[in-house]
């Protein structure tokens, strides 16, 4: 499979014990805006805080356009019990010919520290290994965002090191911690 081939398999709905990971729609604009407009939530994300509902709509339209080309591994994180969208998780880079991908996620502040993020990350890792047939899944975080590192660890990922001044974002160079899980690590947990 080359890196240009459709790899996200149409973004099928994925389930966990408490979550439904589903395709996003334009109807999700208010729910996206609820977390994406919170500067504390977006502080360590590469994209800017949404200043208006139009920013959230633009994100959703771009996502729908990418779905149409099977170029987007982006799921809404919804609570099974209520259907409420609380965040998103996505495969931000996919290199199937090289056997790896990178994931990223965001969850609204009212849903922090409840175990939703690691639960969603574990499910996307499973999708990457079982459905995309990859060998490695990576994620990274700004070193000041230790909570994200704990999410990665709870999802079975191991810290592989510090990348000093890896990214220039929001007016500063960020030091980044890189985490990963290999297929053999994942299979050892089954």
C-alpha angles and dihedrals in degrees: 000000000000126000091255096057119102104266108167094074092226093305096276118207111266125201137205130177093278106011143067115205104203143163115278123241136192088258087070093068097105093045091049091047091051092067102022092058093056109099091203090057094046097039094104099029123105093232125072125257110270108253096191144010086259089066089056091046090051091052090050094048091050089050092050090049090052091047088056089059094039087241097124132076095185123137133183113233107226130177109245092215096057106011088234115153109231102169147323137263126193149169098247095184129020125187104172095169087058093041101240146095139184124227133202134184145181131196126188117256096249087062099048120120094019096103096251096121097053090044091054093043092052090053094050090047088054090050090051093052102035102034105023092036094223125160101212138032120194136189133173140193141193106266090238090061100073091159090069090052089053089053090054092048092049088052090057099260122138127218110247098184152284123301106200117220090347097155136034106213136152092002100310143075109253127213108222133204114215121213129183145172125204127214090248090054091050094047089050090062096054 
